[in-house]
Amino acid sequence: MRQLRYFVAASETGQFSQAAAAVHVSQSAVTTAVMQLEQRLGVKLFERLPNGVNLTAEGNKFFQHARHILDTLQDAISEPFFMSHSVSGVVRVGASYTVLGYFLPNLLARFKRSYPDVEIDLIDMDRVSIESSVRQGELDVGLTVVSNATDLSGLDASVLIRSRRQLWLASGHPLMGLASITLKDVAEHAYILPTVDEGEESVQRYWQAQGLEPKIAFRTSSVESLRGLVAHGFGVTVLSDMLYRAWSLEGRKIEVRPLNDAVPSMELGLIWAQGREMSEPGSAFQQFMIHACGS
């Protein structure tokens, strides 16, 4: 279990040094654990890069298993706390596209194991609509990209995850030859711009902070289309690790590299109405999400 924790930390941070800090051990302990796992499995889990590590195809598959094992263990340990009283009823949850597709399904399954008698009324909405509906009492809670929020008055919020943004590019892209990459380097190449979940607005904020503009070749609201375009070399993009998958639907490799600039992480969070008493199912969902994400 210790080896799995260290491996998952390295997978999520992309650096053994950051993984060691996250799990409060020495870097050598993380390095040794990963080497022992690779020897036992007989596969290479990471590509070693000048600026960190990147999961191989085998490593990505193993990461999914390891993450599931650690989540299941956490739920088993937490079950007496969550099941200390019987809760039934409906919790009304609003969630945006990115949350629904890349974050929520596994957590919903875990919540149902702890609260089998709670029905989840899940609604796909944009961030602004979710904030308005929570304020008006039409939703118990909302799950949004809170780093895009401009006005959370009347709401309380808890950041559930911070997902770093990195450069996605094809294996043969010219930027792969650079030891370190900046937004200025990226600005010289075709850029694929995601528009889903206010992607265009958030991209412009950190590009403009550097006094730069991306050379936009395509705009798309489909993350899978974006993957295909990047994997086939039509351009690069900067997206969060939460959305990253190593392969496009056509089976082409997508590389990921850190940027030297201060590109902000994507923050995904839970919001609820300030000062309003929440229903028992709503409170159970709120506490579960905060506990499960370690917030």
N, C-alpha and C positions, 0 to 999 in steps of 0.2 A: 504494500500500500504506500509505503514511503517513496519507493521508486516511481510509482504512478503519480503521486502528488508532485514530485520534482519534475517529471516528464511533462505533465500538464502545464505546470508553471512556465517551463521553458517554451512550450508550444504557444502559450498565450502572450508571453512577453517578447519572444523572438531573440532573447539574449540570456545566456546562462547567468551573467552577473545580476541582471534584473530579477531573474527567477529565484536566485539565491536570496536576494533581499526580500522577495515576496513571501518566501517560506521560512525565512530567518535561519538560514544555514550558510556555510561557506560555499563559494563557487565550485571548489573542488568536489564537494559532496554532490552537487547537482551533476557535474561532469561525470563522476564515477557512476552515479545511478543510471544515467543515460547510456553509458558504455556497457554496463552490466545488462541492461534491457536489450540493447542491440545484440550483444553476444548470445543472450538467451533466445531471442526471437530469430536470430540469423538473418536480420535485415538491417539496412541503414535507415534510421528514423529521421535524421536531420542532414541537410546540406550545411556544411560549415562555410560561412561567408566572412568577408573582412569586417562587416558591421554587425554580425550576429549569426543566427541560425534560421533555417527555413525548413519546414516539414517536407519530406519526400512523399511520394504517393503512398508508400507503405506506412510512413509515419502519420499521414493524415487519417488513414483508416484506423490505425491503432489509437490515435487521439480520440476518435469518436467513441470507441469502446472504453477507453480509460476515463473519459469525462462521464460516461454513463455509470460506470462502476462507482466513481467517487460521489456522484449525485445520489445514487441509490443508497450508499452507505450513510450519507448525511441525512437522507429522509428517514432511514431506519432508526438512527439515533434520535432524531427529532420527533418521531411519531408519538411517543407518550405525551409530549408537550402539545402537539396539535390535536390529538384525540382525547385530551383530558375532559372534554365535554362534547356532547352530540350537537352538531349544527346542521340545520336544514334550511332550505329556502333558495332564493335566487340572488345572484350578484350580477349587477349590470356593469359591463366592462367595455370601454371604447379603446380601440387600438389602431394605430396607423399601419400602413403597408409594410414598412421595414420591420416593425415589431412583430406583426402577424407572421411574416414569412421566415424570419431568421432568428427569432428570439423566444417567442411565446409557446409554441406547440409542446416542447418538452416540459416546460414549467407547468402548463395546464394539466398534462398527464400526471405529473407529480402531485399537484394540488388535489386532483380527483382521487388519488390513492389515499390521501389524508382526510379528505372531506367528501366521501362518496355521495352524500345526500344533498350537496349543494349543486344547484344547476347554474351553469355559467351562460349568461346571455351576452354573447360577444358580438360587437358591432364594429365593422370596418369604417373608420372615419379619418378625416384629415386632422392635423394637430389643432387648428383653430376651432373646429367644430367640437372636438373632444373637450377642450378647455371651457367652451361655452356651455356644453351639456353638463359637465361636472359642476360648474357654478350654479346652474339652474336646478340641480338635483335630478336630472334625467339619467345620469350615470352615477354609480357609486364611486368608481375610480376610472382613471384613464392611464394609458401607457403610450408615451410619446417620446420623440427625440427632443428632450427638454433643452438641449443646447441650442435649439432653434427658437426657443420661446423668447418673446420680447416683453411680455407683461403677464406675470403670474399673480397679480393682485387677486385676493379672495381665495387663493389656492395654497395648499401645502404640497410640498414635493419631496421625494426621496430619489436620489440618483441610484439606480440599480447597477448599471455597468458603465465604465468608461472604456471605449474601444478606440485604440489608436488608429490614425489614418496613415496609410502607406501607399507607395506607388505600385500600381499593377501594370505589368508589361509582358510582352511576348518574350520567349526564350532568346530569340535572335535579334532583339531590339538593340540599336546602337547604345542606349543608355546602360545596358547590361555591362558594358566594358568599363564604366567609370567606378572608381573605388568609393566615391561618395557622390551623392546626387542632391542637387538643390532645385527649388522651384524655377530658378533662372535657367537651369539646364533643361527642365521639363518644358519650359515655355518655347523652346526651339522646335518642338515636335507636335504632331497632331494629337489632339486631346479629345477623349470621349467623355461627354458631360452627362452625368445622371441627373434626371429632373425629378425623380420620385422623392417624396418626403422633403420637399423644399431643397433638394440637392443643389440646384443652380444657385440659390441664394447663399447657402452655406459655403459653397466653393468660392463664390465671388468675394466673400468677406475675408478669407485668409489669403487669397491671391492679391486683393487690393491692399491688404496690410503690408505686403512686400513690395508694393508699387509695380505689380506685374499683371499680365493678362494671359490666360491660357489660349492656345491656338486651337479653337474649337472646330473639330471636323464633323462630329456627329452629336446630336442630342437624342437621348432615349429615356423613356420611363420604365423600360424593362431591364432588370439587372442581368437576366440571362442573355439578352441581346448584347448588352455591354460586354459581358464575359466573352462572347463569341467574337466581337469586333476586336477586343484587346488581344485575345489568343491568336487571331489571324494576322495581327500586326497592323491593323488599321489605325491604331492610336494607343495612347496610354491613358490612365485615369488615376485619381487618388480617391481611395475609399477606405472605410473602416475594416478592421480585421473581422468584425462580426459577420460581414457579408462575404468574406473571402472564401473561395473554394479553389483548390489547386488546378481544377480541370474545367474546360468548357463542356457544353453538352455534346460537342463533336469529338471530345477526347483530346483536345489540344491543351498543352501546359500553359498555365498562367503563373508568371513569376511575381514575387513581391519584394520590394526593397524599401528600406527606411529613407526618409528625407532629412536633410540636415537643418531645414528651416523649422521654425516653431509653428508647425501645423497643429491646430487644436484637436483633441480627441472628440469623438462623437459621444455624447452623454445621453443615455436612454434612462428614463425615469418614470416613476409612478406619481400621479397627482390625485388629490382629493380636495373636497371643499373645506375651507378653513372654518373652524368653529361649529360645523354641523355634525350632529351625532350620526354615526354611520350604522347601518343595519348589521346584525350579527354576521350574516354571510359576507357582507362587504368588509367588515372588520377582519374576519378570518382570512379573506383573500389578501387584504392589505398586509397583514402581519406575516402571512406565508411568503409573499413575494419579497418583502424586505429581509426576512430571515434567510430564505433560500439563496438570495444573491449576496448575502453577507454585508448588507448596507447598514 
